[in-house]
Amino acid sequence: MSLALATLIYEWRRYLAAVVALAFSGLLVLGTTGLFTGIVHSVLATTERSRADIFILPYSTPQLIDTGGNGLPQRIRPMIYLNPDVVDVESMQGNGAQWVNVPGPGQKQIQTFVQTWAIDTTPGALTLPIDYPDATRLALSEPGAVAVDETDMKRLGVRLGDTISLNGHTARLGAILHNYQGVTQPSAIMSKDTYRLLGMDKGDNGKTGPLMVKIRDPKRADQVAAALNAVSNKAYVALTTAQLNKNDEAALLSEQIIGVLLVFFIILAIGIGIGITSQTLRGAILSNIREFASLRALGISMWSLRLIVMELSFWVGVGGLLATGALTWLAAQASGAIGLPLVIRAQPAAMVFGLLMVLAVISGAMAMGILKKSQPADLLR
């Protein structure tokens, strides 16, 4: 075992503050990006969990976040069927609606806006989410029935079976969903028949929403999407589910206010990481300055002592990475329990881990100046 690692293990309490500082710096960045990413997937859970293999969107807006109200010409749908691998093509139907509950005794009336989604309740339908139990599908098949996530029931002021109003039309809470929480805005799911019954299927001036495509072999989604794009003539863009998820996440993170917040948190994480870690390393080295002086008296060069400090900072960084992983996992469990999904992607995690190691090494370099006090003559005092 190296001297640096042995020192860190034996005197771990001296270096704990540095490890914790790096861990919270990593959690600050990972938690923020993970929360924003989770918001995307909570809002779009109904479409992401459908049976669609490919999504067709306007060429100018290849994402479902911040589309600017763009739609596809209705002539696009029959064009998709020309591909021999395509089995089914359905339009995504969604809208916004004013929600008003009918309060019971002791309850208060709640007026808010919800995101509505229309699904096909036929067994195995393309737009039917794959995790819907059959009881939920049957409940939504009833005219006027809607479903909301269990975490949204309190802020919407409803219980199962309650009557509610959507855009002035009477509906009923017929089912309760799980893991479809709306972080920014509650979602109300209904059948396409109920969607029309509540007056939400209005004229679209020859436009249709994004299209969901089912193909014969889902394993060939990349090849079929490429084939559809090759004949699109920029009239549309075909994306696999993975490609669409990536575009949606990038669209949200590129929003101006979110981008500013991310930059602020990254700068804050760097300041916390370098400030606390470097001071902790300086203090730990200073407390062992007589040991370093003894090494110099034995003929160990200053260069070798500097290498020991750099290796020590490296192991502190490794400890910070392990602590970051543990804290992030705990944060993800806690946030999921209260309806705030935390989605951590491999690329942002790798970037954060690389940043933490750089912070640890820089902190070690800043702490090396204290070695000048390790004078062998001091041992005679």
C-alpha positions in Angstrom: 0.0 0.0 0.0 1.3 3.5 -0.9 2.1 6.0 1.8 -0.6 8.4 0.6 -3.3 5.7 0.7 -2.2 4.4 4.1 -2.2 8.0 5.5 -5.8 8.6 4.1 -7.1 5.4 5.6 -5.4 5.8 9.0 -6.3 9.5 9.4 -9.6 9.5 7.5 -11.2 11.9 9.9 -8.8 14.6 8.9 -9.8 14.2 5.2 -13.5 13.6 5.7 -14.4 17.3 5.2 -12.7 17.2 1.8 -14.5 14.0 0.7 -17.8 15.4 1.9 -17.2 18.7 0.0 -16.5 16.9 -3.2 -19.5 14.7 -2.7 -21.9 17.6 -2.2 -20.4 19.5 -5.2 -21.1 16.5 -7.4 -24.6 16.0 -5.9 -25.4 19.7 -6.6 -24.7 19.4 -10.3 -26.0 15.8 -10.8 -29.1 16.5 -8.8 -30.0 19.6 -10.7 -29.5 18.1 -14.2 -31.2 14.9 -13.0 -34.2 16.8 -11.7 -34.6 18.8 -14.9 -34.3 15.6 -17.0 -36.8 13.9 -14.8 -39.3 16.7 -15.4 -39.2 15.9 -19.1 -40.0 12.2 -18.6 -42.7 12.9 -16.1 -44.5 15.3 -18.5 -44.1 13.0 -21.5 -44.6 9.7 -19.6 -47.8 8.8 -21.6 -46.1 9.0 -24.9 -42.8 7.5 -23.8 -44.5 4.4 -22.4 -46.6 3.8 -25.5 -46.0 1.0 -27.9 -44.5 3.3 -30.5 -41.1 2.5 -32.0 -40.6 5.7 -34.0 -41.9 9.2 -33.7 -42.6 11.6 -36.6 -42.1 15.3 -35.9 -41.8 18.5 -37.8 -38.3 18.9 -39.3 -37.8 22.3 -37.7 -38.7 21.1 -34.2 -37.4 17.5 -33.6 -38.6 17.4 -30.0 -41.8 17.5 -27.9 -40.5 20.2 -25.6 -41.0 23.8 -26.8 -42.4 22.9 -30.2 -43.7 26.4 -30.8 -47.1 25.0 -31.8 -45.8 23.4 -35.0 -47.8 20.6 -36.5 -47.5 18.1 -39.3 -49.6 18.3 -42.5 -52.2 15.5 -42.5 -50.8 14.2 -45.8 -47.7 13.0 -43.9 -49.5 10.1 -42.3 -50.3 8.1 -45.5 -46.7 8.7 -46.6 -45.4 6.8 -43.6 -47.5 3.8 -44.5 -45.5 3.5 -47.8 -42.6 2.0 -45.8 -43.2 -1.8 -45.8 -41.9 -2.1 -42.2 -44.6 0.2 -40.8 -47.6 -1.6 -39.2 -49.6 1.3 -37.6 -49.5 5.1 -37.5 -51.4 7.1 -34.9 -51.5 10.8 -34.1 -50.6 12.1 -30.6 -53.5 14.1 -29.2 -53.1 16.4 -26.3 -54.2 19.8 -25.2 -54.5 22.1 -22.2 -57.7 22.3 -20.2 -59.1 24.2 -17.2 -59.8 21.8 -14.3 -62.4 22.6 -11.6 -63.3 20.1 -8.9 -66.7 19.7 -7.3 -65.8 20.1 -3.6 -67.5 18.0 -1.0 -68.3 19.0 2.6 -65.3 20.7 4.1 -63.4 20.8 0.9 -62.4 23.8 -1.1 -62.9 24.4 -4.8 -59.7 24.2 -6.9 -59.3 25.7 -10.3 -56.1 25.0 -12.2 -54.9 24.0 -15.7 -53.9 20.5 -16.6 -52.3 18.8 -19.6 -54.7 16.4 -21.3 -53.7 13.3 -23.3 -55.9 11.1 -25.4 -55.2 7.4 -25.7 -56.8 4.5 -27.5 -58.3 2.0 -25.0 -58.4 -0.9 -27.4 -56.2 -3.8 -26.0 -52.7 -3.5 -27.5 -53.4 -0.1 -29.1 -50.4 1.9 -30.2 -51.1 4.9 -28.0 -52.0 2.8 -24.9 -49.1 2.9 -22.3 -47.6 -0.5 -21.8 -47.8 -0.3 -18.0 -51.5 0.4 -17.8 -53.3 -2.5 -15.9 -56.4 -3.8 -17.6 -58.6 -2.4 -14.9 -57.4 1.1 -15.8 -57.9 0.5 -19.5 -61.5 -0.6 -18.9 -62.2 2.3 -16.6 -61.0 4.8 -19.2 -63.2 3.1 -21.8 -66.3 4.5 -20.1 -67.5 7.8 -21.6 -66.4 10.9 -19.5 -63.8 9.0 -17.4 -60.4 10.5 -16.9 -57.3 9.4 -14.9 -54.7 11.3 -12.9 -51.6 10.3 -11.0 -52.0 9.5 -7.3 -49.5 12.3 -6.4 -51.7 14.9 -8.1 -55.0 14.0 -6.4 -54.4 16.3 -3.4 -53.5 19.4 -5.4 -56.4 18.7 -7.8 -58.8 18.2 -4.8 -60.3 14.9 -6.0 -60.9 11.3 -5.0 -61.7 8.3 -7.1 -65.2 8.6 -8.5 -65.5 12.4 -8.0 -67.1 14.6 -10.6 -65.0 17.3 -12.1 -65.2 19.9 -14.9 -62.8 20.2 -17.8 -63.3 23.3 -19.9 -66.9 23.5 -18.7 -67.7 19.9 -19.6 -68.6 17.3 -16.9 -66.2 14.4 -16.4 -65.5 11.9 -13.7 -62.3 10.6 -12.1 -62.5 7.0 -13.2 -58.9 5.7 -12.5 -55.8 6.5 -10.6 -52.3 6.2 -12.2 -48.9 5.5 -10.7 -45.6 7.0 -11.7 -47.3 9.5 -14.0 -46.7 12.5 -11.7 -46.8 15.9 -13.2 -43.9 18.0 -11.7 -44.7 21.3 -13.4 -48.4 20.6 -14.3 -50.8 17.7 -13.6 -51.8 15.5 -16.4 -55.3 14.1 -17.1 -55.5 11.0 -19.3 -58.7 10.0 -21.2 -59.8 7.9 -24.1 -60.1 9.4 -27.6 -63.9 9.2 -27.4 -63.9 11.1 -24.1 -61.5 13.6 -25.6 -64.0 14.3 -28.4 -66.9 14.3 -25.9 -65.3 17.0 -23.8 -64.8 19.2 -26.9 -61.0 19.1 -27.1 -60.8 17.6 -30.6 -61.1 20.9 -32.4 -60.3 21.8 -35.9 -56.6 21.9 -36.7 -56.6 23.6 -40.2 -55.2 20.5 -42.0 -52.5 19.9 -39.3 -52.0 16.8 -37.1 -50.0 16.2 -34.0 -46.7 14.3 -33.9 -47.2 10.7 -35.2 -46.4 7.5 -33.4 -45.3 4.6 -35.5 -45.3 0.9 -34.9 -43.0 -1.3 -37.0 -42.9 -5.1 -37.5 -39.5 -5.6 -35.9 -38.7 -3.0 -33.1 -35.0 -4.0 -33.3 -34.9 -2.4 -36.7 -36.1 1.0 -35.4 -32.8 2.8 -36.3 -32.8 1.4 -39.9 -36.5 2.2 -40.5 -36.1 5.7 -39.1 -33.1 6.3 -41.4 -35.1 5.0 -44.3 -38.1 7.3 -43.5 -35.7 10.3 -43.2 -34.1 9.5 -46.5 -37.4 10.0 -48.4 -38.8 12.8 -46.2 -37.4 15.7 -48.3 -37.3 17.7 -45.0 -41.1 17.5 -44.7 -40.7 15.6 -41.3 -38.1 13.9 -39.2 -38.3 10.3 -37.9 -36.8 9.6 -34.5 -36.4 6.5 -32.4 -37.6 6.7 -28.8 -34.0 7.0 -27.6 -33.3 9.8 -30.1 -36.5 11.7 -29.1 -35.6 11.4 -25.4 -32.2 12.9 -26.1 -33.7 15.8 -28.0 -36.3 16.5 -25.4 -33.7 16.6 -22.6 -31.4 18.8 -24.7 -34.3 21.2 -25.5 -35.2 21.6 -21.8 -31.6 22.1 -20.7 -31.0 24.7 -23.4 -33.8 26.9 -22.1 -32.3 30.2 -21.1 -33.3 30.3 -17.4 -32.4 26.6 -16.9 -29.0 27.1 -18.7 -28.2 30.0 -16.4 -29.1 27.9 -13.3 -26.9 25.1 -14.5 -24.0 27.4 -15.0 -24.5 29.0 -11.6 -24.6 25.6 -9.9 -21.5 24.4 -11.7 -19.6 27.5 -10.7 -20.9 27.1 -7.1 -19.8 23.4 -7.1 -16.3 24.4 -8.3 -16.0 27.1 -5.6 -17.1 24.7 -2.9 -15.0 21.8 -4.1 -11.7 23.7 -4.5 -12.2 26.0 -1.4 -13.0 23.4 1.2 -10.9 20.5 -0.3 -7.7 22.6 -0.6 -8.1 24.0 2.9 -8.7 20.6 4.3 -5.7 19.2 2.6 -3.5 22.1 3.8 -4.7 21.5 7.4 -4.1 17.8 7.2 -0.6 18.2 5.8 0.2 20.9 8.3 -0.8 18.6 11.2 1.6 16.0 9.8 4.4 18.5 9.0 6.9 16.8 11.4 6.3 13.5 9.6 7.1 15.1 6.3 10.2 16.7 7.9 11.3 13.3 9.0 11.0 12.0 5.5 13.2 14.9 4.2 15.7 14.1 6.9 15.9 10.5 5.6 16.8 11.8 2.2 13.4 11.9 0.5 13.3 14.7 -2.1 10.8 17.5 -2.1 9.7 16.3 -5.5 8.8 12.9 -4.0 6.9 14.6 -1.2 4.9 16.6 -3.7 4.0 13.4 -5.5 2.8 12.0 -2.2 0.5 15.0 -1.7 -0.8 14.7 -5.3 -1.5 11.0 -4.8 -3.3 11.9 -1.5 -5.5 14.4 -3.3 -6.2 11.7 -6.0 -7.4 9.2 -3.4 -9.5 12.0 -1.8 -11.1 12.5 -5.2 -11.9 8.7 -5.4 -13.5 8.9 -2.0 -15.5 11.9 -3.2 -16.7 10.0 -6.3 -17.9 7.0 -4.1 -19.7 9.4 -1.7 -21.3 11.3 -4.7 -22.7 8.0 -6.0 -24.1 7.1 -2.7 -25.6 10.5 -2.0 -27.1 10.7 -5.5 -28.7 7.3 -5.1 -30.2 8.3 -1.8 -31.5 11.6 -3.3 -33.1 9.7 -6.2 -34.9 7.4 -3.8 -36.1 10.3 -1.7 -37.2 12.5 -4.6 -39.0 9.5 -6.2 -40.9 8.9 -3.0 -42.4 12.4 -3.1 -43.1 12.5 -6.8 -40.0 14.2 -8.1 -38.2 11.9 -10.5 -34.4 12.1 -10.7 -33.0 10.8 -14.0 -29.2 10.5 -14.1 -27.7 9.9 -17.6 -24.2 8.3 -18.1 -22.7 11.2 -20.0 -23.5 14.0 -17.4 -22.4 11.6 -14.7 -19.1 11.0 -16.4 -18.6 14.7 -16.9 -19.3 15.4 -13.2 -17.0 12.6 -12.0 -14.2 14.0 -14.2 -14.9 17.5 -12.8 -14.6 16.2 -9.2 -11.2 14.5 -10.0 -9.9 17.7 -11.5 -11.1 19.7 -8.5 -9.3 17.2 -6.2 -6.0 17.4 -8.1 -6.2 21.2 -8.3 -6.8 21.3 -4.5 -3.8 19.1 -3.9 -1.6 21.3 -6.1 -2.8 24.4 -4.1 -2.0 22.6 -0.8 1.6 21.7 -1.8 3.0 25.0 -0.7 2.7 24.0 2.9 5.5 21.5 2.4 8.0 24.3 2.5 7.5 24.3 6.3 8.8 20.7 6.5 12.3 21.6 7.5 14.4 18.8 9.0 16.0 21.3 11.4 12.7 21.7 13.1 13.0 18.2 14.4 15.8 19.3 16.8 13.6 21.9 18.6 
